[in-house]
């Protein structure tokens, strides 16, 4: 599970005007990529509607 500090970093990155494309590695070793729509207390929502809960995430853009 990623830490609160890492969640804050993801939220900070979302506020930038740059790309919001992320690579997420889940605890089950599955890798997914997509554009972040928003990050909430439930997890990270991608623009295509997928939701990934923080407890299921092992790594985001190389941050573990």
N, C-alpha and C positions, 0 to 999 in steps of 0.2 A: 504494500500500500504506500502511495506517495505521501510525503509529509505536508503539513499545513504550509510550510515555507515554500515547497515546490508548487502547491496549488496557487499560492499568492503570486509566484513567478509566472505561472501560466496565465493568470488573470491580468497581470501587468502586460504581458506580451500581447494579449488580446486587444488592449487599448491602443496599441501602436497602429500606425497606418499601413505597416508592412503586411505581408502575407500572414494569414492565420492557419496555414497548413501545418498539421502536426503528424508525427509518426508515434503511435501508441503501441507499446508492447504490453500485452495482458499477462496475468499470472499463469495462464495456461499456455504461454509461449506464442499465442496467436499475435500477429502483427497487423495493425490496421492503420490507415492513413485517411485524412480528410481535413476539411476546413472547419474550424471551430465556429459554432454559432454563439454559444455562451457557456460559461462555467458557473455552476450553482453549487449549493451545498449537497445536492444529490449526485453530481458528477459533471462530466463534460458532454455537452450536446454538440453533435456535428450538424452541419447544414442539411444533410440528407436525412435527418431525423434519428440517427443512432445516438444512444446514450450509453456512456461507459462510466460506471460507478468507480469512485476513487479506490475502494477496497479491491477492485478487480484489476487495477492498473499497476503494473510493475515499473514501467518506465515511460516517460514522455520526452520525445526529442533527445534521448540520451541521458535524461535526468532520472536517477533511480533513488 
